[in-house]
């Protein structure tokens, strides 16, 4: 299992309640020994629920997303689950979420994700993957992003050396 070289800020968003965010966060923390900052929901939730409930919010969330995205080690994990699984999970959790809102919520979250400023995004479906597969996918993607960042740094160093070699 890959051990990230950098400290990451990982925001977990879900297309509705009961997609597995909190469970994944708890298990990811255990596997990584609590070495990253994990956020349970963020700007996508704020934007989606504001639209759902007719609340006026400014477009400054796009600026906030741009700012968060400027940190090179930020990742957005977007979780979905089947409507059937959400209903089952909600019947167990029983905290008042109306699973009949699933389609509306998923549509709102998908629209907000499509217009977000985030660049490093992983989409996971907790109805199709085990928790271990989800963690492995996150760590694989982090490894890819860190490798890409190392390559970018090497290219920039090479270009700088060539400028002064003339």
C-alpha positions, 0 to 999 in steps of 0.5 A: 500500500502506498504511503504518500510523501506529502500531507494531503487535505482530502475533502469527502463529499457525497451525492446524498446522505448515507453514501459512506463518507464517514465510514470511509473517513474513519477507515482511511484515518486508521490505514494512514495513521491519521496523517492527513487532514480529512474533511467531511463535506465542503463547498459542494455540500454548501452549494448543493444544499443552498440550491435545494433549500432556496438559500441565497449564497454568493458565488464566492464559493468558486473563489474558495474552491480556487483557493483550496485547489491552489494547495497542490495536495488537495483531493476531492473524493466524491462518493455515490451509492445506489438509491437502494443502498442509501434507503437501506443505510438510512433505515438503519441510521434513521436520522431524519434524512428522506431517502426519497430526496436521493434523485434531487440531491444527486442531481444537485451535487452532480451539477455543483461538481461539474461547475466546481474549480477542483482539479483532483477528483476521485469518484467512488461508488460505495455500492460497487466497491469495498471500503478497502478498494476505495482506500486503495483507489484513493492511495493509488490516485495520490501516488499518481498525483505525487509522481506527476508533481515530481515530474513537473518539478524535474521538468521545471528544474531542467528548463531553468538549468538550460536557461543558464547553460547558454 
